[in-house]
Amino acid sequence: MSCAQQDSAGGTSDAKLARTEIPEKASPKTTITIGAPEDRVLLKLSGAAKKLPFKVKWANISGGPQCSEAFRAHSLDLCASAEVPSIHAHWTGLDTKLVAAEFRKDPKKNPIYRLGIAPGAHIDSLKDLRGKKIAYSPGQAQGALVLRILRKAGLKKDDVKLVEMPSTGDVYPTALGERQVDAAPLGAVNLKRYPEKYGKDGGKLIPHGLRDDASHLWAPTETVADPKKAAAIREFVKFWARAQVWAYEHPKEWVDGYAVKDQGLSPKDGEYLHKHNGEPEIPADWDAAIRRQQKTVDLLAKETGKKKFDAETLFDRRFEHVAAAALEAGGGKAHGKEKP
């Protein structure tokens, strides 16, 4: 059991956290450390960075493993991640909460990942994965996606060989190109670069047909239990929501300012990536998000031997309506009741 449920362990119970009121305004003297590199650029490009009503220290980290390490070191207050890291954190005793949720309006058309296939692997459909070597990253979204793909294909872990490796940078496309693995989930600009580099040798991408679009802002429970920091995070969630819509509605600025100048991509790669990202959807309530999170918890528990738990404990519902309300107040369009 996490310390969020054990007052005796010095933590804050979920019930107590729910009763803790967040101050109406964030203090300009409050400082929070945030690991969300893209959002830092978006706020700067849109001009919103100067309007934050509190102090921010930006950390150049994001994603599950880096966030978790920084949370444990008490050096980070908020981080951008997918759905799996918070689940993995729960099982490792790291007490955290999700404070914002984002999806894609057309997740099947705009998936975050596609399955990269190595040259000569002879994989044309998911059922062809039987007996193949698949890149696998426990504790990250890509790892959970692999397990879901196997389930969809009617396969078990024993029917394939899972090769554990981190899904950072170009590790997966390189492993595919060098035929260290037969398949691996690829995302972002690798979706364009991998077939361009290895397509002539037979490297390709195939769709998995599953939703993989969950994205969150994630915080240690000790941070959101602090009223002053919770107030700052609530304000940041508002700015974050508007930034997602701004990025979608300003493709030229996003490509030039983020993809090209910040990430070092070519304009062509940046344009591809922006189109691939699709339109964001920020739900006005989290019911569907929690149901989907529960399915992921149940799947991972079954496949890893971990104990099932109530996925709702991962969400701090004091923040549930903050992002969508900010968009409503500002005329944003990327909110609504997210579908399962």
Buried (B, 14 or more C-beta within 10 A) or exposed (E): EBBBBEEEEEBBBBEEBEEBEBEEEBBEEBBBBBBBBBBBBBBBBBEBBEEBBBBBEBBEBBBBBBBBEBBBEEEBBBBBBBBBBBBBBBBEEBBBBBBBBBBBBEBEEBBBBBBBBBBEBEBEEBEBBBEBBBBBBBBBBBBBBBBBBBBEBEBEBEEBEBBEBBBEEBBBBBBBBEBBBBBBBBBBBBBBBBBEBBEEEEBBBBEBEBBBBBBBBBBBBBBBBBBBBBBBBBBBBBBBBBBBBBBBEBBEBBBBBBBBEBBEBEEEBBBBBBEBBBBBBBBBBBEBBBEBBBEBBEBBBEBBEBEEBEBBBBBBBBBBBBBBBBBBEEEBBBBBEBEE
